[in-house]
Amino acid sequence: MTAKDELHSLIDELPQRELATARRFLKYLRDCESYDDPLTPEEVAASNAAWHAYLEGTDPGETLKKVRQEL
């Protein structure tokens, strides 16, 4: 079964009250921009640095919190 076949089956199984929501969501997915471009080396490095900071418990958002408190 292809992904489209599975989606068609899922839609067929949805309760009537959920069809409008499903339609809006599918239209949203159809219309949203695609972000399939590969990351640049700089983006990969920044992402890795942020992830490691998170794992180490250093919250990069902490600085923003301090600025907000000062304001």
N, CA, C, O and CB atoms as a CASP TS submission, in Angstrom:
PFRMAT TS
TARGET T0000
AUTHOR 0000-0000-0000
METHOD Language model
MODEL 1
PARENT N/A
ATOM      1  N   MET     1       0.855  -1.173   0.000  1.00  0.00           N
ATOM      2  CA  MET     1       0.000   0.000   0.000  1.00  0.00           C
ATOM      3  C   MET     1       0.904   1.241   0.000  1.00  0.00           C
ATOM      4  O   MET     1       1.813   1.356   0.822  1.00  0.00           O
ATOM      5  CB  MET     1      -0.974  -0.005   1.236  1.00  0.00           C
ATOM      6  N   THR     2       0.647   2.148  -0.916  1.00  0.00           N
ATOM      7  CA  THR     2       1.433   3.379  -0.972  1.00  0.00           C
ATOM      8  C   THR     2       0.973   4.343   0.117  1.00  0.00           C
ATOM      9  O   THR     2      -0.068   4.146   0.743  1.00  0.00           O
ATOM     10  CB  THR     2       1.316   4.041  -2.363  1.00  0.00           C
ATOM     11  N   ALA     3       1.764   5.379   0.328  1.00  0.00           N
ATOM     12  CA  ALA     3       1.404   6.389   1.327  1.00  0.00           C
ATOM     13  C   ALA     3       0.080   7.059   0.954  1.00  0.00           C
ATOM     14  O   ALA     3      -0.752   7.323   1.821  1.00  0.00           O
ATOM     15  CB  ALA     3       2.526   7.449   1.458  1.00  0.00           C
ATOM     16  N   LYS     4      -0.110   7.331  -0.339  1.00  0.00           N
ATOM     17  CA  LYS     4      -1.367   7.955  -0.764  1.00  0.00           C
ATOM     18  C   LYS     4      -2.553   7.024  -0.544  1.00  0.00           C
ATOM     19  O   LYS     4      -3.625   7.463  -0.130  1.00  0.00           O
ATOM     20  CB  LYS     4      -1.290   8.358  -2.239  1.00  0.00           C
ATOM     21  N   ASP     5      -2.359   5.740  -0.821  1.00  0.00           N
ATOM     22  CA  ASP     5      -3.443   4.774  -0.573  1.00  0.00           C
ATOM     23  C   ASP     5      -3.802   4.744   0.905  1.00  0.00           C
ATOM     24  O   ASP     5      -4.977   4.700   1.269  1.00  0.00           O
ATOM     25  CB  ASP     5      -3.038   3.360  -1.049  1.00  0.00           C
ATOM     26  N   GLU     6      -2.776   4.769   1.753  1.00  0.00           N
ATOM     27  CA  GLU     6      -3.029   4.759   3.188  1.00  0.00           C
ATOM     28  C   GLU     6      -3.765   6.020   3.628  1.00  0.00           C
ATOM     29  O   GLU     6      -4.677   5.957   4.452  1.00  0.00           O
ATOM     30  CB  GLU     6      -1.718   4.622   3.956  1.00  0.00           C
ATOM     31  N   LEU     7      -3.367   7.167   3.075  1.00  0.00           N
ATOM     32  CA  LEU     7      -4.065   8.415   3.412  1.00  0.00           C
ATOM     33  C   LEU     7      -5.523   8.373   2.968  1.00  0.00           C
ATOM     34  O   LEU     7      -6.410   8.814   3.699  1.00  0.00           O
ATOM     35  CB  LEU     7      -3.360   9.613   2.765  1.00  0.00           C
ATOM     36  N   HIS     8      -5.769   7.849   1.783  1.00  0.00           N
ATOM     37  CA  HIS     8      -7.156   7.726   1.312  1.00  0.00           C
ATOM     38  C   HIS     8      -7.972   6.842   2.255  1.00  0.00           C
ATOM     39  O   HIS     8      -9.122   7.152   2.567  1.00  0.00           O
ATOM     40  CB  HIS     8      -7.192   7.148  -0.123  1.00  0.00           C
ATOM     41  N   SER     9      -7.373   5.742   2.704  1.00  0.00           N
ATOM     42  CA  SER     9      -8.070   4.850   3.636  1.00  0.00           C
ATOM     43  C   SER     9      -8.352   5.550   4.953  1.00  0.00           C
ATOM     44  O   SER     9      -9.442   5.427   5.511  1.00  0.00           O
ATOM     45  CB  SER     9      -7.248   3.582   3.885  1.00  0.00           C
ATOM     46  N   LEU    10      -7.358   6.290   5.450  1.00  0.00           N
ATOM     47  CA  LEU    10      -7.566   7.018   6.706  1.00  0.00           C
ATOM     48  C   LEU    10      -8.677   8.040   6.569  1.00  0.00           C
ATOM     49  O   LEU    10      -9.496   8.192   7.475  1.00  0.00           O
ATOM     50  CB  LEU    10      -6.277   7.709   7.146  1.00  0.00           C
ATOM     51  N   ILE    11      -8.714   8.736   5.455  1.00  0.00           N
ATOM     52  CA  ILE    11      -9.772   9.729   5.236  1.00  0.00           C
ATOM     53  C   ILE    11     -11.128   9.044   5.194  1.00  0.00           C
ATOM     54  O   ILE    11     -12.099   9.548   5.758  1.00  0.00           O
ATOM     55  CB  ILE    11      -9.527  10.516   3.928  1.00  0.00           C
ATOM     56  N   ASP    12     -11.197   7.903   4.530  1.00  0.00           N
ATOM     57  CA  ASP    12     -12.459   7.159   4.467  1.00  0.00           C
ATOM     58  C   ASP    12     -12.933   6.724   5.844  1.00  0.00           C
ATOM     59  O   ASP    12     -14.135   6.586   6.074  1.00  0.00           O
ATOM     60  CB  ASP    12     -12.305   5.941   3.573  1.00  0.00           C
ATOM     61  N   GLU    13     -11.992   6.507   6.768  1.00  0.00           N
ATOM     62  CA  GLU    13     -12.339   6.041   8.109  1.00  0.00           C
ATOM     63  C   GLU    13     -12.647   7.173   9.092  1.00  0.00           C
ATOM     64  O   GLU    13     -13.124   6.921  10.198  1.00  0.00           O
ATOM     65  CB  GLU    13     -11.217   5.206   8.652  1.00  0.00           C
ATOM     66  N   LEU    14     -12.378   8.405   8.697  1.00  0.00           N
ATOM     67  CA  LEU    14     -12.616   9.532   9.607  1.00  0.00           C
ATOM     68  C   LEU    14     -14.102   9.736   9.860  1.00  0.00           C
ATOM     69  O   LEU    14     -14.926   9.549   8.964  1.00  0.00           O
ATOM     70  CB  LEU    14     -12.006  10.815   9.039  1.00  0.00           C
ATOM     71  N   PRO    15     -14.437  10.119  11.083  1.00  0.00           N
ATOM     72  CA  PRO    15     -15.821  10.499  11.357  1.00  0.00           C
ATOM     73  C   PRO    15     -16.166  11.776  10.576  1.00  0.00           C
ATOM     74  O   PRO    15     -15.296  12.610  10.326  1.00  0.00           O
ATOM     75  CB  PRO    15     -16.044  10.709  12.888  1.00  0.00           C
ATOM     76  N   GLN    16     -17.390  11.914  10.209  1.00  0.00           N
ATOM     77  CA  GLN    16     -17.856  13.062   9.424  1.00  0.00           C
ATOM     78  C   GLN    16     -17.462  14.389  10.073  1.00  0.00           C
ATOM     79  O   GLN    16     -17.105  15.343   9.382  1.00  0.00           O
ATOM     80  CB  GLN    16     -19.374  13.001   9.251  1.00  0.00           C
ATOM     81  N   ARG    17     -17.529  14.443  11.395  1.00  0.00           N
ATOM     82  CA  ARG    17     -17.249  15.702  12.098  1.00  0.00           C
ATOM     83  C   ARG    17     -15.786  16.136  11.975  1.00  0.00           C
ATOM     84  O   ARG    17     -15.472  17.296  12.240  1.00  0.00           O
ATOM     85  CB  ARG    17     -17.614  15.564  13.567  1.00  0.00           C
ATOM     86  N   GLU    18     -14.885  15.230  11.579  1.00  0.00           N
ATOM     87  CA  GLU    18     -13.464  15.551  11.470  1.00  0.00           C
ATOM     88  C   GLU    18     -13.018  15.893  10.049  1.00  0.00           C
ATOM     89  O   GLU    18     -11.867  16.278   9.841  1.00  0.00           O
ATOM     90  CB  GLU    18     -12.654  14.400  11.978  1.00  0.00           C
ATOM     91  N   LEU    19     -13.907  15.758   9.077  1.00  0.00           N
ATOM     92  CA  LEU    19     -13.511  15.968   7.684  1.00  0.00           C
ATOM     93  C   LEU    19     -13.088  17.404   7.391  1.00  0.00           C
ATOM     94  O   LEU    19     -12.128  17.623   6.652  1.00  0.00           O
ATOM     95  CB  LEU    19     -14.646  15.587   6.771  1.00  0.00           C
ATOM     96  N   ALA    20     -13.779  18.374   7.952  1.00  0.00           N
ATOM     97  CA  ALA    20     -13.416  19.775   7.711  1.00  0.00           C
ATOM     98  C   ALA    20     -12.025  20.071   8.273  1.00  0.00           C
ATOM     99  O   ALA    20     -11.236  20.778   7.647  1.00  0.00           O
ATOM    100  CB  ALA    20     -14.463  20.727   8.343  1.00  0.00           C
ATOM    101  N   THR    21     -11.729  19.532   9.445  1.00  0.00           N
ATOM    102  CA  THR    21     -10.408  19.724  10.038  1.00  0.00           C
ATOM    103  C   THR    21      -9.339  19.070   9.182  1.00  0.00           C
ATOM    104  O   THR    21      -8.288  19.664   8.939  1.00  0.00           O
ATOM    105  CB  THR    21     -10.366  19.158  11.460  1.00  0.00           C
ATOM    106  N   ALA    22      -9.595  17.853   8.723  1.00  0.00           N
ATOM    107  CA  ALA    22      -8.642  17.149   7.874  1.00  0.00           C
ATOM    108  C   ALA    22      -8.405  17.920   6.578  1.00  0.00           C
ATOM    109  O   ALA    22      -7.271  18.021   6.111  1.00  0.00           O
ATOM    110  CB  ALA    22      -9.143  15.731   7.567  1.00  0.00           C
ATOM    111  N   ARG    23      -9.468  18.458   6.002  1.00  0.00           N
ATOM    112  CA  ARG    23      -9.333  19.240   4.768  1.00  0.00           C
ATOM    113  C   ARG    23      -8.454  20.458   4.991  1.00  0.00           C
ATOM    114  O   ARG    23      -7.559  20.730   4.191  1.00  0.00           O
ATOM    115  CB  ARG    23     -10.710  19.675   4.250  1.00  0.00           C
ATOM    116  N   ARG    24      -8.697  21.201   6.077  1.00  0.00           N
ATOM    117  CA  ARG    24      -7.887  22.386   6.369  1.00  0.00           C
ATOM    118  C   ARG    24      -6.424  22.016   6.572  1.00  0.00           C
ATOM    119  O   ARG    24      -5.528  22.711   6.092  1.00  0.00           O
ATOM    120  CB  ARG    24      -8.422  23.106   7.611  1.00  0.00           C
ATOM    121  N   PHE    25      -6.186  20.920   7.283  1.00  0.00           N
ATOM    122  CA  PHE    25      -4.816  20.521   7.551  1.00  0.00           C
ATOM    123  C   PHE    25      -4.111  20.084   6.274  1.00  0.00           C
ATOM    124  O   PHE    25      -2.953  20.444   6.060  1.00  0.00           O
ATOM    125  CB  PHE    25      -4.783  19.402   8.579  1.00  0.00           C
ATOM    126  N   LEU    26      -4.777  19.325   5.434  1.00  0.00           N
ATOM    127  CA  LEU    26      -4.158  18.892   4.177  1.00  0.00           C
ATOM    128  C   LEU    26      -3.877  20.085   3.260  1.00  0.00           C
ATOM    129  O   LEU    26      -2.852  20.118   2.580  1.00  0.00           O
ATOM    130  CB  LEU    26      -5.064  17.877   3.459  1.00  0.00           C
ATOM    131  N   LYS    27      -4.781  21.057   3.241  1.00  0.00           N
ATOM    132  CA  LYS    27      -4.531  22.269   2.442  1.00  0.00           C
ATOM    133  C   LYS    27      -3.340  23.028   3.003  1.00  0.00           C
ATOM    134  O   LYS    27      -2.526  23.563   2.250  1.00  0.00           O
ATOM    135  CB  LYS    27      -5.783  23.183   2.415  1.00  0.00           C
ATOM    136  N   TYR    28      -3.240  23.073   4.317  1.00  0.00           N
ATOM    137  CA  TYR    28      -2.093  23.731   4.947  1.00  0.00           C
ATOM    138  C   TYR    28      -0.798  23.053   4.518  1.00  0.00           C
ATOM    139  O   TYR    28       0.156  23.719   4.117  1.00  0.00           O
ATOM    140  CB  TYR    28      -2.227  23.710   6.486  1.00  0.00           C
ATOM    141  N   LEU    29      -0.768  21.722   4.604  1.00  0.00           N
ATOM    142  CA  LEU    29       0.429  20.981   4.211  1.00  0.00           C
ATOM    143  C   LEU    29       0.772  21.210   2.744  1.00  0.00           C
ATOM    144  O   LEU    29       1.943  21.337   2.386  1.00  0.00           O
ATOM    145  CB  LEU    29       0.238  19.491   4.474  1.00  0.00           C
ATOM    146  N   ARG    30      -0.245  21.262   1.905  1.00  0.00           N
ATOM    147  CA  ARG    30      -0.028  21.481   0.477  1.00  0.00           C
ATOM    148  C   ARG    30       0.575  22.858   0.225  1.00  0.00           C
ATOM    149  O   ARG    30       1.433  23.013  -0.643  1.00  0.00           O
ATOM    150  CB  ARG    30      -1.346  21.331  -0.295  1.00  0.00           C
ATOM    151  N   ASP    31       0.131  23.851   0.979  1.00  0.00           N
ATOM    152  CA  ASP    31       0.507  25.234   0.700  1.00  0.00           C
ATOM    153  C   ASP    31       1.744  25.711   1.450  1.00  0.00           C
ATOM    154  O   ASP    31       2.308  26.746   1.098  1.00  0.00           O
ATOM    155  CB  ASP    31      -0.630  26.128   1.029  1.00  0.00           C
ATOM    156  N   CYS    32       2.179  24.983   2.475  1.00  0.00           N
ATOM    157  CA  CYS    32       3.322  25.474   3.244  1.00  0.00           C
ATOM    158  C   CYS    32       4.610  25.294   2.452  1.00  0.00           C
ATOM    159  O   CYS    32       4.725  24.430   1.583  1.00  0.00           O
ATOM    160  CB  CYS    32       3.420  24.745   4.598  1.00  0.00           C
ATOM    161  N   GLU    33       5.562  26.137   2.787  1.00  0.00           N
ATOM    162  CA  GLU    33       6.848  26.108   2.084  1.00  0.00           C
ATOM    163  C   GLU    33       7.602  24.839   2.433  1.00  0.00           C
ATOM    164  O   GLU    33       7.473  24.300   3.533  1.00  0.00           O
ATOM    165  CB  GLU    33       7.698  27.348   2.434  1.00  0.00           C
ATOM    166  N   SER    34       8.375  24.381   1.495  1.00  0.00           N
ATOM    167  CA  SER    34       9.194  23.200   1.708  1.00  0.00           C
ATOM    168  C   SER    34      10.569  23.631   2.205  1.00  0.00           C
ATOM    169  O   SER    34      11.168  24.569   1.678  1.00  0.00           O
ATOM    170  CB  SER    34       9.310  22.362   0.409  1.00  0.00           C
ATOM    171  N   TYR    35      11.050  22.943   3.209  1.00  0.00           N
ATOM    172  CA  TYR    35      12.365  23.228   3.750  1.00  0.00           C
ATOM    173  C   TYR    35      13.280  22.022   3.550  1.00  0.00           C
ATOM    174  O   TYR    35      13.961  21.574   4.472  1.00  0.00           O
ATOM    175  CB  TYR    35      12.271  23.601   5.242  1.00  0.00           C
ATOM    176  N   ASP    36      13.276  21.517   2.332  1.00  0.00           N
ATOM    177  CA  ASP    36      14.072  20.341   2.025  1.00  0.00           C
ATOM    178  C   ASP    36      15.497  20.680   1.616  1.00  0.00           C
ATOM    179  O   ASP    36      16.285  19.776   1.337  1.00  0.00           O
ATOM    180  CB  ASP    36      13.414  19.556   0.938  1.00  0.00           C
ATOM    181  N   ASP    37      15.844  21.959   1.575  1.00  0.00           N
ATOM    182  CA  ASP    37      17.201  22.330   1.211  1.00  0.00           C
ATOM    183  C   ASP    37      18.162  21.797   2.264  1.00  0.00           C
ATOM    184  O   ASP    37      17.874  21.865   3.459  1.00  0.00           O
ATOM    185  CB  ASP    37      17.337  23.867   1.064  1.00  0.00           C
ATOM    186  N   PRO    38      19.296  21.269   1.832  1.00  0.00           N
ATOM    187  CA  PRO    38      20.261  20.779   2.821  1.00  0.00           C
ATOM    188  C   PRO    38      20.808  21.926   3.665  1.00  0.00           C
ATOM    189  O   PRO    38      20.916  23.062   3.204  1.00  0.00           O
ATOM    190  CB  PRO    38      21.415  20.040   2.124  1.00  0.00           C
ATOM    191  N   LEU    39      21.145  21.606   4.896  1.00  0.00           N
ATOM    192  CA  LEU    39      21.705  22.609   5.790  1.00  0.00           C
ATOM    193  C   LEU    39      23.126  22.947   5.360  1.00  0.00           C
ATOM    194  O   LEU    39      23.859  22.101   4.846  1.00  0.00           O
ATOM    195  CB  LEU    39      21.683  22.115   7.250  1.00  0.00           C
ATOM    196  N   THR    40      23.494  24.198   5.581  1.00  0.00           N
ATOM    197  CA  THR    40      24.861  24.612   5.312  1.00  0.00           C
ATOM    198  C   THR    40      25.743  24.097   6.445  1.00  0.00           C
ATOM    199  O   THR    40      25.233  23.776   7.518  1.00  0.00           O
ATOM    200  CB  THR    40      24.969  26.166   5.169  1.00  0.00           C
ATOM    201  N   PRO    41      27.049  24.014   6.229  1.00  0.00           N
ATOM    202  CA  PRO    41      27.935  23.596   7.325  1.00  0.00           C
ATOM    203  C   PRO    41      27.805  24.494   8.560  1.00  0.00           C
ATOM    204  O   PRO    41      27.914  24.022   9.692  1.00  0.00           O
ATOM    205  CB  PRO    41      29.383  23.594   6.848  1.00  0.00           C
ATOM    206  N   GLU    42      27.572  25.789   8.335  1.00  0.00           N
ATOM    207  CA  GLU    42      27.409  26.713   9.465  1.00  0.00           C
ATOM    208  C   GLU    42      26.131  26.398  10.248  1.00  0.00           C
ATOM    209  O   GLU    42      26.121  26.459  11.477  1.00  0.00           O
ATOM    210  CB  GLU    42      27.377  28.175   8.967  1.00  0.00           C
ATOM    211  N   GLU    43      25.054  26.060   9.530  1.00  0.00           N
ATOM    212  CA  GLU    43      23.795  25.724  10.199  1.00  0.00           C
ATOM    213  C   GLU    43      23.931  24.429  10.986  1.00  0.00           C
ATOM    214  O   GLU    43      23.409  24.312  12.094  1.00  0.00           O
ATOM    215  CB  GLU    43      22.654  25.602   9.177  1.00  0.00           C
ATOM    216  N   VAL    44      24.629  23.464  10.415  1.00  0.00           N
ATOM    217  CA  VAL    44      24.864  22.195  11.122  1.00  0.00           C
ATOM    218  C   VAL    44      25.672  22.451  12.394  1.00  0.00           C
ATOM    219  O   VAL    44      25.347  21.918  13.455  1.00  0.00           O
ATOM    220  CB  VAL    44      25.606  21.178  10.204  1.00  0.00           C
ATOM    221  N   ALA    45      26.718  23.261  12.289  1.00  0.00           N
ATOM    222  CA  ALA    45      27.548  23.566  13.457  1.00  0.00           C
ATOM    223  C   ALA    45      26.739  24.277  14.539  1.00  0.00           C
ATOM    224  O   ALA    45      26.852  23.945  15.719  1.00  0.00           O
ATOM    225  CB  ALA    45      28.750  24.430  13.047  1.00  0.00           C
ATOM    226  N   ALA    46      25.928  25.248  14.144  1.00  0.00           N
ATOM    227  CA  ALA    46      25.112  25.985  15.114  1.00  0.00           C
ATOM    228  C   ALA    46      24.091  25.061  15.770  1.00  0.00           C
ATOM    229  O   ALA    46      23.858  25.150  16.976  1.00  0.00           O
ATOM    230  CB  ALA    46      24.396  27.167  14.433  1.00  0.00           C
ATOM    231  N   SER    47      23.492  24.188  14.996  1.00  0.00           N
ATOM    232  CA  SER    47      22.515  23.235  15.536  1.00  0.00           C
ATOM    233  C   SER    47      23.179  22.279  16.516  1.00  0.00           C
ATOM    234  O   SER    47      22.644  22.015  17.593  1.00  0.00           O
ATOM    235  CB  SER    47      21.844  22.443  14.401  1.00  0.00           C
ATOM    236  N   ASN    48      24.341  21.761  16.144  1.00  0.00           N
ATOM    237  CA  ASN    48      25.068  20.862  17.036  1.00  0.00           C
ATOM    238  C   ASN    48      25.477  21.560  18.327  1.00  0.00           C
ATOM    239  O   ASN    48      25.376  20.978  19.407  1.00  0.00           O
ATOM    240  CB  ASN    48      26.299  20.308  16.335  1.00  0.00           C
ATOM    241  N   ALA    49      25.935  22.797  18.221  1.00  0.00           N
ATOM    242  CA  ALA    49      26.333  23.552  19.412  1.00  0.00           C
ATOM    243  C   ALA    49      25.137  23.766  20.339  1.00  0.00           C
ATOM    244  O   ALA    49      25.257  23.613  21.555  1.00  0.00           O
ATOM    245  CB  ALA    49      26.948  24.910  19.013  1.00  0.00           C
ATOM    246  N   ALA    50      23.999  24.115  19.774  1.00  0.00           N
ATOM    247  CA  ALA    50      22.792  24.334  20.584  1.00  0.00           C
ATOM    248  C   ALA    50      22.351  23.037  21.246  1.00  0.00           C
ATOM    249  O   ALA    50      21.956  23.038  22.412  1.00  0.00           O
ATOM    250  CB  ALA    50      21.648  24.901  19.717  1.00  0.00           C
ATOM    251  N   TRP    51      22.415  21.933  20.510  1.00  0.00           N
ATOM    252  CA  TRP    51      22.011  20.651  21.075  1.00  0.00           C
ATOM    253  C   TRP    51      22.936  20.255  22.225  1.00  0.00           C
ATOM    254  O   TRP    51      22.466  19.808  23.271  1.00  0.00           O
ATOM    255  CB  TRP    51      22.010  19.561  19.988  1.00  0.00           C
ATOM    256  N   HIS    52      24.231  20.414  22.042  1.00  0.00           N
ATOM    257  CA  HIS    52      25.177  20.076  23.107  1.00  0.00           C
ATOM    258  C   HIS    52      24.975  20.978  24.323  1.00  0.00           C
ATOM    259  O   HIS    52      25.075  20.516  25.459  1.00  0.00           O
ATOM    260  CB  HIS    52      26.622  20.192  22.596  1.00  0.00           C
ATOM    261  N   ALA    53      24.696  22.250  24.096  1.00  0.00           N
ATOM    262  CA  ALA    53      24.435  23.152  25.219  1.00  0.00           C
ATOM    263  C   ALA    53      23.193  22.698  25.977  1.00  0.00           C
ATOM    264  O   ALA    53      23.157  22.739  27.207  1.00  0.00           O
ATOM    265  CB  ALA    53      24.262  24.607  24.725  1.00  0.00           C
ATOM    266  N   TYR    54      22.186  22.269  25.243  1.00  0.00           N
ATOM    267  CA  TYR    54      20.965  21.765  25.884  1.00  0.00           C
ATOM    268  C   TYR    54      21.281  20.526  26.720  1.00  0.00           C
ATOM    269  O   TYR    54      20.857  20.424  27.871  1.00  0.00           O
ATOM    270  CB  TYR    54      19.884  21.437  24.821  1.00  0.00           C
ATOM    271  N   LEU    55      22.027  19.583  26.134  1.00  0.00           N
ATOM    272  CA  LEU    55      22.356  18.350  26.848  1.00  0.00           C
ATOM    273  C   LEU    55      23.203  18.608  28.088  1.00  0.00           C
ATOM    274  O   LEU    55      23.103  17.881  29.076  1.00  0.00           O
ATOM    275  CB  LEU    55      23.082  17.396  25.925  1.00  0.00           C
ATOM    276  N   GLU    56      24.037  19.641  28.035  1.00  0.00           N
ATOM    277  CA  GLU    56      24.896  19.982  29.178  1.00  0.00           C
ATOM    278  C   GLU    56      24.146  20.796  30.223  1.00  0.00           C
ATOM    279  O   GLU    56      24.669  21.040  31.311  1.00  0.00           O
ATOM    280  CB  GLU    56      26.124  20.758  28.705  1.00  0.00           C
ATOM    281  N   GLY    57      22.932  21.216  29.904  1.00  0.00           N
ATOM    282  CA  GLY    57      22.132  21.965  30.858  1.00  0.00           C
ATOM    283  C   GLY    57      22.343  23.461  30.817  1.00  0.00           C
ATOM    284  O   GLY    57      21.814  24.187  31.658  1.00  0.00           O
ATOM    285  N   THR    58      23.109  23.930  29.848  1.00  0.00           N
ATOM    286  CA  THR    58      23.273  25.374  29.709  1.00  0.00           C
ATOM    287  C   THR    58      22.233  25.856  28.716  1.00  0.00           C
ATOM    288  O   THR    58      22.278  25.510  27.536  1.00  0.00           O
ATOM    289  CB  THR    58      24.725  25.754  29.245  1.00  0.00           C
ATOM    290  N   ASP    59      21.317  26.641  29.192  1.00  0.00           N
ATOM    291  CA  ASP    59      20.188  27.097  28.388  1.00  0.00           C
ATOM    292  C   ASP    59      20.557  28.367  27.653  1.00  0.00           C
ATOM    293  O   ASP    59      20.726  29.410  28.286  1.00  0.00           O
ATOM    294  CB  ASP    59      18.947  27.326  29.263  1.00  0.00           C
ATOM    295  N   PRO    60      20.691  28.312  26.303  1.00  0.00           N
ATOM    296  CA  PRO    60      21.027  29.538  25.580  1.00  0.00           C
ATOM    297  C   PRO    60      19.953  30.606  25.725  1.00  0.00           C
ATOM    298  O   PRO    60      20.224  31.787  25.506  1.00  0.00           O
ATOM    299  CB  PRO    60      21.245  29.233  24.114  1.00  0.00           C
ATOM    300  N   GLY    61      18.744  30.211  26.089  1.00  0.00           N
ATOM    301  CA  GLY    61      17.677  31.185  26.290  1.00  0.00           C
ATOM    302  C   GLY    61      17.798  31.918  27.612  1.00  0.00           C
ATOM    303  O   GLY    61      17.064  32.873  27.868  1.00  0.00           O
ATOM    304  N   GLU    62      18.718  31.477  28.449  1.00  0.00           N
ATOM    305  CA  GLU    62      18.896  32.099  29.750  1.00  0.00           C
ATOM    306  C   GLU    62      19.276  33.570  29.614  1.00  0.00           C
ATOM    307  O   GLU    62      18.828  34.402  30.403  1.00  0.00           O
ATOM    308  CB  GLU    62      19.956  31.354  30.549  1.00  0.00           C
ATOM    309  N   THR    63      20.092  33.891  28.629  1.00  0.00           N
ATOM    310  CA  THR    63      20.489  35.281  28.415  1.00  0.00           C
ATOM    311  C   THR    63      19.267  36.127  28.093  1.00  0.00           C
ATOM    312  O   THR    63      19.125  37.238  28.604  1.00  0.00           O
ATOM    313  CB  THR    63      21.531  35.386  27.283  1.00  0.00           C
ATOM    314  N   LEU    64      18.387  35.606  27.249  1.00  0.00           N
ATOM    315  CA  LEU    64      17.175  36.336  26.904  1.00  0.00           C
ATOM    316  C   LEU    64      16.317  36.557  28.145  1.00  0.00           C
ATOM    317  O   LEU    64      15.727  37.624  28.314  1.00  0.00           O
ATOM    318  CB  LEU    64      16.377  35.582  25.828  1.00  0.00           C
ATOM    319  N   LYS    65      16.249  35.562  29.000  1.00  0.00           N
ATOM    320  CA  LYS    65      15.484  35.705  30.241  1.00  0.00           C
ATOM    321  C   LYS    65      16.057  36.833  31.091  1.00  0.00           C
ATOM    322  O   LYS    65      15.310  37.625  31.664  1.00  0.00           O
ATOM    323  CB  LYS    65      15.484  34.382  31.036  1.00  0.00           C
ATOM    324  N   LYS    66      17.385  36.903  31.171  1.00  0.00           N
ATOM    325  CA  LYS    66      18.014  37.962  31.969  1.00  0.00           C
ATOM    326  C   LYS    66      17.719  39.339  31.375  1.00  0.00           C
ATOM    327  O   LYS    66      17.446  40.287  32.111  1.00  0.00           O
ATOM    328  CB  LYS    66      19.537  37.738  32.057  1.00  0.00           C
ATOM    329  N   VAL    67      17.772  39.449  30.060  1.00  0.00           N
ATOM    330  CA  VAL    67      17.480  40.733  29.400  1.00  0.00           C
ATOM    331  C   VAL    67      16.059  41.145  29.674  1.00  0.00           C
ATOM    332  O   VAL    67      15.790  42.312  29.962  1.00  0.00           O
ATOM    333  CB  VAL    67      17.719  40.646  27.884  1.00  0.00           C
ATOM    334  N   ARG    68      15.139  40.194  29.589  1.00  0.00           N
ATOM    335  CA  ARG    68      13.731  40.526  29.866  1.00  0.00           C
ATOM    336  C   ARG    68      13.543  40.989  31.303  1.00  0.00           C
ATOM    337  O   ARG    68      12.772  41.911  31.566  1.00  0.00           O
ATOM    338  CB  ARG    68      12.829  39.315  29.591  1.00  0.00           C
ATOM    339  N   GLN    69      14.249  40.348  32.238  1.00  0.00           N
ATOM    340  CA  GLN    69      14.126  40.740  33.633  1.00  0.00           C
ATOM    341  C   GLN    69      14.662  42.149  33.853  1.00  0.00           C
ATOM    342  O   GLN    69      14.104  42.927  34.627  1.00  0.00           O
ATOM    343  CB  GLN    69      14.862  39.749  34.530  1.00  0.00           C
ATOM    344  N   GLU    70      15.761  42.467  33.155  1.00  0.00           N
ATOM    345  CA  GLU    70      16.353  43.784  33.299  1.00  0.00           C
ATOM    346  C   GLU    70      15.458  44.871  32.718  1.00  0.00           C
ATOM    347  O   GLU    70      15.427  45.998  33.213  1.00  0.00           O
ATOM    348  CB  GLU    70      17.710  43.819  32.633  1.00  0.00           C
ATOM    349  N   LEU    71      14.729  44.517  31.661  1.00  0.00           N
ATOM    350  CA  LEU    71      13.832  45.501  31.051  1.00  0.00           C
ATOM    351  C   LEU    71      12.604  45.667  31.909  1.00  0.00           C
ATOM    352  O   LEU    71      11.718  46.453  31.573  1.00  0.00           O
ATOM    353  CB  LEU    71      13.436  45.083  29.623  1.00  0.00           C
TER
END
